[in-house]
Amino acid sequence: MAEATPSGSGGQLPPLEPATDGSMRIRGGVGGISFQLEELMAGVAELDGMADELAAVEIGVRRIWEELCPYENDPRTSGTAALIAVGEGGQAVRAVREELQHLSSQVRASRRDYETAESLAAAGIRMPDDGWGFLPALYLDLKTTFVPSRDAAEALAAPLSLALMIGISPAELARALAAEVAAGRGFLAIGPLMRRLAEGTVPFLKPRPVTAVEELTRDVVVDTSPAGLLARLRELDAEGHGKIEVVQVETDGRKAYIVIIPGTQPGDPAGGSNPLDEAGIAEALGYGSEYLNAAVLSALHQAGAVKGDQVVAVGYSQGGAHAMNLSSDKAFLAEFDLKYVLTAGSPVGGISPAPGITSLHLEHRQDWVPGSDGTPNPDTKERVTVTLTDRVFRPPGFDLNLGPGHNIGNYEEGARAVSASENPSLVANTAVLAGVVGAGGAGTATRFAVNREPKAPTARQQDRPLQGAARWVGR
């Protein structure tokens, strides 16, 4: 990390930017700012400890000097010289102690400056320049379709993102937000807002129990690279709605399991039997994926996993939020050793994993979905976020969708770039994945149908058409 000039020293703080590798902006991991700050603070603790030890030495030297004072009138070689030597020694110890304390205070000041700069950057106050000349708020598609960028979605936060993701009409959204204002509540935190809407004005969002039923088990050849796992997810989604997959692999005689969860699959109506429809977004962002997590737990047991087995979770769009929620689910973590989570195009900034779980989050600058929770992903040693900045365009005949940046194919390409990168954060991060699932090869894949518990439909649910982009979320 570049040396920082402490506050009050008159110097300027070096630019605080994510690492770059080709079209990737990389935050977090062993090369991330936060981890380097943690390393700095570990050094501060060492400096403080040495300063405390020297302070104790100073006290001892002072006591010896005082005990020698009665001998100052003795012959110089045995009296005054001894006092002078001990006094000079005490001064030397004090000088070293003061220098260590000064150095410690400089490092603390540097950390404060970096944290301030990072928080301002995360809030969008200083937008990074990636050379595109992007407007800070919106990306204008060449075919005149306005699509919010990831940064714009993060800044706009819950209300607009909510309407786009779950497909409620502008009138419904306006009524819901008016009710929040009338009740004196804020509505920028997407999780609490999701829960209040589900409990009140938009009841189809309220989660219901989910079951996992085994459909098919077969031997497969597994590509365990990040790109290979996303390709497997894409194929699973193409073969039908309401399905997840558990893949068993073996490395060095030890079994490990990969859970694969697709993105949003529009329901007609939403809130029906498929827990991965628009209402599933509310469960992921507002309820911690309580019911879907339970179904994943059941699926793992049915696939042969036993308590303590290592697990990798992979998800795209909504599925990535479900996958990441496993990392903070106490019931799940009490049963299985979740080692790694891979997400693509998913809003997961507000999910805090348990210690020891490594994660890789792929985002695209033209994809507003990963910014829709209004919370940037934390920069930690075990958590790496890669923002793809290659410019993508809507191909001829491509539906409006959520913009071309949200296409799973783009994320597969980005995952290949991750595997080829020599960036230290990415090398260390993907090494964790390889340590769990190996280099790929023979495996066993078990497909499960996941079903939401039936609920008697209301007239509103039966008659309600899907609105806007929600029909295409995750496609």
N, C-alpha and C positions, 0 to 999 in steps of 0.2 A: 504494500500500500504506500502511496506517496506520502511523504512527511507532511504533517499538518502543522501550521503555525498557530500557537495558542491564542486564545482570546486576550485582547489587551496588549498584544505584543507589537501591534502595528502592521503585521504581515497580512497576507491574503490567504484564505483557505483555498487549496487546490480544487479544481472542478471535481464534483462528485458524479460520476457517470457509471452505468453498468458496463461490464466488460462486453466487447463485441468480437464476433467471429463470423466473418462474412455477413450474411443477412440476419444473424442472430444477435439479440441483446440478451445478456445473461446476468441475472441477479441471484445472489445467494450462494450457498455452498462454501467450500473451503476457501474460495477466492472472493467471497462476498464481503461487502463492507462490514456488515454486522459481526460476522465471525472474526474478522481482523480486529474489530473494536473489542470483542471479547478477549482476544489474545493480548491486546494492549492492556486491558484491565487486569488480566492475570499478571502481566508484568508490573503493573502498579501495585498489586497486592504484595508482590515480592519486594518491591522497593520500600513499601511501607513497613514490611516486616523487618528489613535490614535497618531501616531508620530507627525503629523501636529498639532493636538490639543495641544499636550504637548509643541511643539515649540512656539505656541502662549502663553501658560502659562509661559514659560521661559521668553519671552519678557516682559510680565506683571510683573513677579517677579523682573526682572532686573530694570524695571522702578521704582518699589517700593523701591528697594535697593538704587538707586541713589537719590531718594527723601529723604531717611533717612540719607544720608551721612552728612548733616550739624549737625546732632545730635550726632556724634560719640564722641564728647568731653563732652557730658552730663554725669551725673551719669550712672554707668555701667548698672544698672537695667533698665534704660529708653533709653539709647543711644547705647553703644557698643553691649550690649546683643541683642538688636533688629536687629542691622545690621548683627550680626553673625547668628542669627536665620533665617533671610530672605535669607542671602547668602547661608547657608547650604541647605535651602529648594530649592533654585534655582539649586544648584549642584545635589540634589537628582532627581529633575525633568529632568535635562539634562542627568543624568545617565540612567534613565528609557527610555527616548527618544532615546538615542544612542543604547541601547540594542534592542529596538523594530526595529530600522533601520537595525541593524546588522542581526537580525533574518529574516527580510524581504529580505535582500540581499542573505542570505543563501538559502531561499526557491526559490528565482529566479534562483540562480545558479543550484540548484537541478533540477528545471524544464528544464533548458537548457541542462543539462547532459542527462536527460531522453529523451528529444526530439531528441537529437543527436543519442543516442543509438537506439531509435525506428526507425529513418530514415535509419540508417545503416542496421538494421534488415529487414526493408521493402524492401531495395534494394538488399537483398540477400547476403550482405557482411558477415553476421554472420548467417549461416543457423541453425535453431533449430534442435536439435537431438531428434527424436521421438522414437529412439530405434530400428528402422528398418535397419539401415545401408544403407539407400537410397543413391544413387549417387545424388549430388546436381542438375544435369541437366536432367537426364533421368531415367525413370523407365523401367527395363527390365522384360517384362512378361515371365513367365516360359515357354511359348510356343514360345519363341524366337521372339516375336513381340515387336518392340520398340514403346513405347507410351510415349510422353512427360508427365512429371508430371505437377501439377498445378504451382509449383515454377519455373520449367523450362520455361513454357509458359509465365509466367509473366516476366521472365528475357529476353527471346528472343523477346517478344513483337510482334509488328505488322506483319512483312513480312511473317514469316512461318505460324503464326496463321491464317493470312488472306487467304493464299493459301489453307490451310486445311479446313477452314470454308466455304468459298464460292465456292470452287471447281475449281478455275482457274488453268490452266496448268502451269507447271514450266516455259515454254517459255513465256506465257502471263505475269506471275509475273515478270520474268526477264526484259521483255520489259517495263513494267510499272515502275519498280524501276529504270531502266536506264533513263527513261524519267524524273523521279523525280530528279535524280542526275544531269542530264544535265541542268535542270532548276534551280539548286542550292537549292533545297528543301530537307529537312529531310524526313524520312519516318518511324520513330519509333512511332509517334502518330497515332494510328489506325483510329480515327475519321476523321481527315483531309484527311488521305490517302484514306479512303473509298470514301469520297466525290469527290476527284480528279479523282479516277478511274471511278466512276459512270458518271462523267461529261466528261470523255475522253476515255481511252482505253478499258474500260469494261462497255459499256452503259447499258447492261441488269441489272446492279445493281441500276440504277437510280429509285427512288421510284415514284409511281403514286398513284392517289387518291384511297381510299379503301371505300367500302360500307359494311354495316352490314344489312343482311336481316333475319328477324325472321323465324325460321323453325319449332320450337316445344316448347311448354310450358307444364310443367307437375309438379305435386306435388311430392316432394321427401323428404327423410329423410337425413339430412345433418350432417355429422361429421365435426365440425368446428375446430378440432385440426389441427396443422400443418400437421401431417401425413394424416389425413382424407382429407384435402384439396388437398394434392399432389396425393392421391389415386383417387380423383375425376378428377383431371387433366389427369392422366394416362388413365382413362376410356374414357374421352372425346376424347383424341387423338386416341385411338383404334377404335372409332366409325366412323372415317372419317377425311379427311384432310380439311383444310380451315374453321375450326369451332372454335368459342369461346363460352363461357357460362357465363351468369349472373344469380346468385343465390340470391333470396331474402329471408332474414331471419328476424325474429322479436324478439326483446329483450326488456322486460319491456315496451311493447307498442310502441316501436320505431322500424321502419324499417331500415335495413342496407342491403347493396348489396355487393356480392363477385364477382369479375371479374376473370375469369380463362382463361389463355392463354397458349396453348401448345408450345412445342419446335419446332425446324426446321423440316419441312416436305418437303423432296426433290421434286423439280419440274422437269418436263421433257417436254420442256426445263425450266431452271430457268428463273425467271423474267416473269412467266406466270400469271394466274389469282389468284393463291393462295398467299396472302401476307405473309404467313409464310414459304415460300420456301427460298432458299439460298439468294436471293436478299433481303429478309426481314431482314437478318443479317445486310446488309448495311444500311437499313433504321433505324434499332435499334441503331447501333453503330456510324453511320455517320450523321444521320438526326434527332435524338431525337424522332423517331417513330411518326413523324408529322401526317402522313396519318392514320396509325393504331390507334393512339390515338383518332383521330376524329371519327373513326368507333366505338371505345369503348364508346365514349361519346354518340353517336347515339344509340348504343345498350342499354345503361343504361336508356335513355329516353324511348325507346320502351318497356323496361321491367317494366316501371312504376316509375322509380326513378325521384325525383323532386329536384330542386335546394336546396343545403345544406344538402342532405342526406349523411350519412356516407358510405364510400366505403373501401373495402379491395381488394387489387390486388394480384393475385397469378400467378406465371409463372415459367416455366422450360426452361433451356437453352436459346435459343433466346427469348422465351416468357417471361422469367424473365427480360431480358433487356427492352422489351416493357413495362412490368408492372412497372419497376422502373422508366422508363421515364415519366410515368404519374405523378410521384412525383415532377417533375420539369416543368411540362407543365402548363403555366399560364392560358391558356384557360380552361383546365380541372379543375384546382384547383379553378377557379372563379365560377365554376358550382357545384362541389361536394367537400365534406369534406373527402379527402383521409386520412385515419387514419393509415393504416398499409400495408406494402408490404412484401410478402414472395417470395423468389427466391430460386431456386435449380439448381446448375450447370450453373450459368449465369455470364457473364462478365459485372459487374456493378460498378467497382471501379471508373470509370470516371464520374458517374452520381451523381449530387449533389441535394439531395431532399430539398424541402422547409422546413423551421422550423416547428416542431411539428408533423412530419410524422415519425413513428417508422417502422423499417424494420429488417427483419431477413434473412440472406444470408447463405444458406447451400452450402458448397463446399466439394470436396473430394481430398485428397492428390494425388490420381492417375488420377484425371480428369483435363486435361489441359485447358478445355473450360473456366472455370471461371477466369483463369489467362491470357486469350488470348488478353485482352485489354492492358496488360502490366502495369496495375495500381492496387495496393492493395486497398481493401476497407478501407475507413477511419474508425478510431476507435473513435466513438462519443457516447454520452449518449444514443441516440435514435437509434443507428445502431449497430447491433451485427452480427458478422461473425463467423460461426461454421465450422471449417475444420475437416472433418472426416478422421481419420487416420487408421481405421481398414483395414487390407490388404484384397483386393478382387481379385479374379482370373477369367479368362475367362472360362466360362463353355463349355463343349463339344458342338460343333455345333454352337457356338456363332460367329456371323460375326465379322470381324475386328473392325467395328464400330469406336468409339473414345476411346476404352478401356473400361474395365468393370467398372471403377470408375464413368463413366458418366451415368450409368444405373439409371433410375428413381426409381427402386426398392430399390437401396442403399440409396437414399435420403429419401424415406419413412421410412426406418429403422432408419436413422439418426434423422428424425423428431420425431419419437417415443422416442428416447433417449433424445431429447431436452425437451419434455413434462415431462419426468420422472426426469429430473435433478433438483437439488436444488441449482445450481449455481445462485448467485444473479442477474447476468446480464440476464440469461435466464428466471428466474422467473418473473422479472419485465417486460421483453420484451413480453413474451407470455401472461401476464396479460392484456396488451393493446389489443391484439387480442381478448381475451375472453371478454373484456369490450365492444367491438364493436359487435361481432357476437354471444355472449353467449356461452352456453355449447353444442349447437347443438340441433337437433330435426327437427320438420317439417319446410319445406321451399318450395319455388317455383323456379324451374330451367327453364330458357329460353335459348334455343340454337340458335345461329346465324351463318349463313354462311357469311364469310367475303370474299370479292372479290376485286381483284385489277383491276383497269380500264384497258380495253383492249388497246393494242398497236400493230400496224402492225408489225409482226415479220420480222426480217432481215434474210438473208441467213445464216449469222454467227450464229444467235440464233437458227435457225432451225437445223443446222448441228452439233451444238456444243454438244458433249457428256459431262456428268458430270464426274468430275475427283476425284479420290481418296476418302478421308474420307467424303467429302461433301455429297455424296449420303446417308450417314448414320447419319448425324448430327441430334441430338435430338431424335434418336431412342432408 
